[in-house]
């Protein structure tokens, strides 16, 4: 586990990122939310639908390795569920997607706040990428949930900056 960061700090950071996303997106027009900056970048709506798929996925991976220490975790960038989350977002309701993000905030608190220091330190191997090797439960929460949410908040800000130009 990180010597400088606690799980409670990660939980608070995740919740702050999700609050920032919800607050930012709630004040935007539907056109802005669905605007795509380029073929290589996601719209804000795609970012939101991605987070609504990815964050529960990573919470589930944490559940898996907590229940069966040493079991494999992770997926690749071409995972079908990951890719499907950002397809056909025009059919998704912004309001519904924001409600899902708000629910994820509660799930993060519920699932991560009960993990002991020993559990957070347990290591398991990544399923696909040798570069990750054996990583702790804390690493999965911190990297794939906390840093992930913060990174996508920054992506939303970049999209808005590009739109303003």
N, C-alpha and C positions, 0 to 999 in steps of 0.2 A: 504494500500500500504506500501511496505517496506520503513522505514524511512531512510535507508542508500543507497538505490539503486533507480534510476529513470528508467522510461521506456526507455529513450534514452540509458542508460547504458546497459539495457537488450538487446536492438536492436543491439548495437555495439558488445556485447558479442556473441550474436547469429551469427551475420555476421562473426565475427572472427573465431568462431568454424567451420562454414561452409567453410570459406576460407581455414582453416587449413586442413579440410577433403579433399577438392578438390585438394589442392596443394599436400598433401601427397599421395593421391590415384593416381593422374595424373602421378606421378613418379614411379609407381609400375608396375610390369609385370601382365599380365592377370592371370597367374598361382597363383601369390601371392594374388591377389584380390579375387580369388575364393577359396583359400585354407581355409579349415574348421579346426580349432584347435581341436574340439571334437564334439561329438553328442549334448552336452549341450550348445555349444557356436555357435555364428553366424560367418560366413565368413565376410570379409570386404564388399563383394558385398551384402550380406544380410543386413548388417548394413546400407548401402547406400539405398537399396530399402525400408527398413523399414523407414528411415528418410523421404524419398520421399512420403511415405504414411502418416506417423504420423504427421509431422509438418503441412502440409495443413489441416489435420484433426483438430488439435488443433487451428489453425487460424480460421477454420470454427466454432468451439465451441465458440470461443471468439465472432465471429460475432453473433452467436445465442443469447448469454447472453447479448450482447450490445443492440441488437434489442428488446429483451424481457427480461428485468431485472427480476431476480428471477426464470427464466426457468432453468431446470436441464441441467447439462453438464456432460461429461465424458463417459468412457466405461471401460470394464474389460479387463484383459490380454488375454482372450479367444475370443475377438471380431473377427469375421470372416475376416473383411478387414485387420485388423492388422496381423493376421496369414497368410493370402494369400499373403501379401507383401513380405514375406521372402521365399515363396515356389517357386520352379521352376525358380530360379534366373539365371540358366544357359541359359535361353532363353532371358535374358535382356542384352542390350549393355551397357558396362561400360561408354562409351562416352555419351550415351543418359541419363543415370542415373546421371552423373556428371552435365550435362546441366540442368537437373531438379533441382538439388541442387542449382545451380547458380540462377535459376528463383525464388526459394523459398526465397533466400536472398532479392530479390527485393520485393516480396510479404510481407515479414516480415516488411520491411521499410514502405511500402505503408499502410498496415493495422494497424500497431501498433503506428506509429508516429502521427496519427491523434486523438488518444484517449486522452480525457481530464482527469485531475486528478479525477474529480467526477466519470467519467465512469470507470476508472481503479479501483476505490474504491468500485464500486458496487459489491455486493455479491450474489451468487446463489448457490443452493445445488448440490452436486455431485449425479449423477444418481444411482450409484451402491455402493459406499463405504462410510459408515458412518464416517470412520476415516477422510475423507476430509471435511465432513460437508459443511457449507456455506463458500465459498472461494471467494476472490475478482478476478476480471478480471486480475489484475496485477499478482496475484498468478498463475493463469493459464498460462499466458505468461512467467513468470519467471521460474516456476517449469517445466511445460510440454513442453516448447519450448527451453528456454535458457539452463537450467540445463540438459535437455534431449540431446540437441545437443552436449554440452560439454562432457557429460558422454559417448556418443557414439564415440566422437573423442578419448577419453581415451581408449575405448574398441579397437579401431583400433590400437592404440599404443601398447596395450597389445598383440594383435594378432601378430603384427610385432616382438615384443620381443620374443614371443614363437617360431616364425618361425626362428628367428636368432639363437636359441639354438641348 
